[in-house]
Amino acid sequence: SQPHYNLNLQSIGVNGQTLPIDPAVFTTSNNRGTIVDSGTTLAYLAEEAYDPFVIAITEAVSQSVRPVLSKGNQCYLITSSVSEIFPTVSLNFAGGASMILRPEDYLLQQNSIGGAAVWCIGFQKIQGQGITILGDLVLKDKIIVYDLAGQRIGWANYDCSLSVNVSAATSPGKSEFVNAGQIGDSSSSRNALYKLIPSSIMAFLLHVSVFGSFSIL
């Protein structure tokens, strides 16, 4: 087993509405909870959270797209921009922090049929293990900060096609951070932009065969 960063996810929202998911689904322990793993290509939801999530997305776009199934995955035929049709999703953590996902952060484009693009839910279901994994699908275009001493993880939206410059602390209590024009070097602005949230360390070994191999950091 290897250590991972385990976050205290409490609820999921679609279009501002909290989904009917028992918070116990996201309970953190030594072998279950919500982890951040940039080595995982997609994202995975605990079984009890997956169906309410997919249903909410499908209902939100039912008047604008044609739902279809592809290899057991929920997909949609779309003739316009996904950002104009699909809702935002919020991952709500203990302490009040929320990670807001754009449609491109939870959908994957597959191919096209008859001039319509096929977009599929990128989250996959993990059955019977009580584990949610936030992989590269939701972490892309974000700067992720790991505060090992404080056991915190934070993030800020960022266009990762741009260059990233990082420097070490220059004096006690003062550090220079990525893209200084957008992210300040004061403690208050840094905390606000990175939305730092408590985390703990848990260890487990998980093998997932859906959509290829699973990578452990």
N, C-alpha and C positions, 0 to 999 in steps of 0.2 A: 504494500500500500504506500501511497505518497500523500503529502500534505496538500490541502487545497484551501482556498479562501471561502469560508462559509458565511453567507449573508442571511440576515433575518428578514426574509421576504414575508409580508403579512397579507397582501391582497394583490389582485390584478384588476385593472380597470380598462374598459373599452368605451371610447367616446365619453369619458367622464363618469361612466356608470360602473360601480364595483360589481364584479361577477359573483354569483352565488356559489362560492367555494369555501368550504369549512377551513378556517385558518389553521386547524390542526394538520392539514395537508402539508403545510410548509414548516412544521415544527423542526427545530434544529436539534440534532443529537450527534453521537459519534459516527453514525452510519446513515444519516439522512439529512435533508435540508437543501438549501440553494447554494450552489457553488459557481464561481467564476473560473472559466477555463478557456483561455484564448486559443488553446491547441485543438479545441473541438470546433469543427466547421459550422455545424448548425446549432440549434438550441433544443433543449428537451424539457418537457413538462411532466411533473408527476401525474400519474394516471387520472386522479380525481379532478385535476385542474384542466386537463387537455380538452375534454369534450365541451365544458362550458365556454372555454376560450374560442374554440372553432365555431360553436353555435352562435356566439355573440358576433363574431366577425361576419359570418355568413348572413345573419339577420340584418346587419348594418348595411350590407351592400346588395340585398336581395332585389331591389328595384333597378339596379344599374348594371349588373353582371349576370352571367349564366354560370351557376355552380356546376362543376363536374368532378368526378373522381378519377385520379390517375395513380395506378398502383397502390390503391388504398389511401392515398393522400387527398385531402380536400384542396381542390384547385378551382380557378375561375377563368372564364373566357372574357377578355377585356379589350375594348376598342378605343379606350382613352387612357389618360395618365392615372396610375394607381394612386398618386398623391391627391388627386381630385376626388377619388371615389371612396377609398378605404379610410377607416377611422384611425386615430392615434391610439396607442396602447400605453398604459402606465403600469410600471412595476413598482409597487409601493412598499417601502421598507420601514422597519422600526426606527423611531426617531423622526419620522416625517419626511425623509428623503424619497424622491420618486425618480425613476429613470423613464423618460418619455421615449417611446419607440415610434418612428415614422413607419408608414407602410413598407418602405424598402428595408426596414429593420426586422420585419417578421415574415416577409414574402420573398419567394424566389421565382424568377422568370425561367420557364422551362423551354417552351418552343412556341409555335403558332399554329392555329387551325383555322383555315378559311379566312385569313386576314385578321383574326383576333389573336392577341397574345395570351398565352397560358401562364398564369401566375399561381403558385401554390403556397400554402401555409408552410413556412420553413421550420416551425416547431414540430418536434416529433414526440411521441408518447413513450414514457418509461413506465412499464407495468410493475406494480407490486413492490416498489422499492422506496417510495416516498422521496425521490430525488428530483430536483430541478437543476438543469445545467444551462448557464448563460454562456454560450459559445461565441465564436467570431461573428455569427449572423447579427447579434445584437450589440456586440462590442466594437464593430467596425466604425470608423469615423468618430472615434472617441479617444481622448487621452485618458488612460487609466493610471491612477496613482495608488501605489501600495505603501501604506504607512505601517511597517512591520512593528516598530516600537509601540505605536499607539493602537495596534490591531484595528486599523481602519482602512477602508478602500474608498477612493473617490474617483470622479470622472468629470470630464468637460467635453462637450461636443467640439469636434475639430475636423477640418477638411484635411484628411490624411494624404491627399495628393500634394499638399504643400510641404515645405521642409519643416523639420522639427529640430529645435535647438534646446538643449538642456544643459544647465550648468549647476555646479555644486553651490552650497551655501557660502556666501562671501563674508558673513559676519554673524555673530550670535543673534538669532531671531530674525535674520534677513536672508532670503534666498531668491534666486532668479529662476523663473519658471518658463515653460514653453510659451512662445509667442507673447512676449512681454507687452505688446501693444493691446492685447485682449485680456490677459490674465495678470492681475496686479501682484506685487510682491509683499503686500501686507497680510498679516495673519487673518484678518476679518474677511478681506476680499477673496483670499485663497480658499477659505472654508466655504464661503458662499458659492463660489463658482464650481468647486469640486464636489460639493454636497457630500462631505465625508460622513460615512456611517460606520457604526461599530461592526466588527466582524470577529469571528473566532476561527480557529484552525481545526479541521477535521480530516481524517485519513480514511481512505477506502480504495478499493480497486474495483472498477466497473468495466464490463465489456459490453459494447453495443454493436450489433451487426447491421442495423438499419442504416441505409444510405452509406455503406462503406465502413471503414475502420474508425475507431474512437481513439483519440490521442490523450494521453495523460501528461500533464506538465512535469 
